[in-house]
């Protein structure tokens, strides 16, 4: 009985490790480049990590453009990105274009 429990625990641990590897591989944690266009003549390329939040990305964009970060809004089509969510959760990948709006 003891051996069966031990084997079961080992199998569960193996499945957990496979899930973690697939999760990390799918989200591609690393440095990405995001292109932001405000349709007013400013197009900015920003390098950031994929595990950064939208809040961090807004600060990087504001530093390059010269505006306040809290007065900007990032969108993709009709999706407005929330500040506390990471880029990997929104599936923002390397080379993606985002729309930049001013409030």
C-alpha positions in Angstrom: 0.0 0.0 0.0 2.8 2.4 0.9 4.5 1.9 -2.5 1.3 2.7 -4.4 0.9 6.0 -2.5 4.5 6.9 -3.2 4.2 6.1 -6.9 1.0 8.1 -7.1 2.7 11.1 -5.4 5.5 10.9 -7.9 3.1 10.8 -10.9 1.2 13.8 -9.5 4.5 15.7 -9.2 5.5 14.8 -12.8 2.2 16.1 -14.1 2.6 19.3 -12.1 6.1 19.9 -13.6 4.8 19.2 -17.1 2.1 21.8 -16.6 4.6 24.4 -15.3 6.9 23.9 -18.3 4.0 24.2 -20.7 2.7 27.4 -18.9 6.2 29.1 -19.0 6.7 28.0 -22.7 3.3 29.4 -23.7 3.8 32.8 -22.1 7.3 33.3 -23.4 8.7 35.2 -20.5 11.4 37.5 -21.8 12.1 40.9 -23.4 9.6 42.0 -26.0 9.1 45.1 -28.1 5.7 46.8 -28.3 4.8 49.4 -30.8 2.4 52.1 -29.7 0.7 54.5 -32.2 -1.5 57.4 -31.1 -2.7 58.2 -34.7 -1.5 61.8 -34.2 2.0 61.3 -35.6 3.7 59.7 -32.7 4.7 56.0 -33.0 6.9 54.7 -30.2 8.7 51.4 -29.9 9.2 50.3 -26.3 11.2 47.3 -25.0 9.8 45.7 -21.8 9.4 42.3 -20.1 6.4 40.2 -20.9 5.7 39.8 -17.1 5.5 43.6 -16.7 2.1 45.2 -16.1 0.3 47.6 -18.3 1.1 50.2 -15.6 4.9 49.7 -16.2 4.4 49.8 -20.0 2.5 53.1 -19.7 5.4 54.6 -17.7 7.9 53.6 -20.3 5.8 55.0 -23.1 5.2 58.3 -21.1 9.0 58.6 -20.6 9.6 58.5 -24.4 6.7 60.6 -25.5 6.9 63.2 -22.7 3.4 63.0 -21.3 1.9 61.9 -18.0 1.5 58.1 -17.7 -1.9 58.4 -15.9 -3.3 60.5 -18.8 -2.8 57.7 -21.3 -5.0 54.8 -22.3 -3.9 51.7 -24.2 -6.3 49.8 -26.4 -6.4 47.0 -29.0 -9.5 47.3 -31.1 -12.2 47.7 -28.4 -10.3 46.2 -25.5 -9.2 48.7 -23.0 -6.2 47.4 -21.0 -6.4 47.6 -17.2 -3.2 48.8 -15.4 -2.8 46.0 -12.9 -2.8 43.1 -15.5 0.4 41.8 -17.0 1.3 41.8 -20.7 1.5 38.0 -20.7 -2.0 37.7 -19.3 -3.3 39.9 -22.2 -1.2 37.8 -24.6 0.8 40.8 -25.8 3.7 39.4 -27.8 6.8 40.7 -29.4 6.1 43.2 -32.2 2.5 43.8 -31.3 0.8 47.2 -32.2 -1.2 48.9 -29.5 -3.3 52.1 -29.8 -2.5 55.0 -27.5 -5.2 57.4 -26.5 -5.0 60.5 -24.3 -7.6 61.2 -21.6 
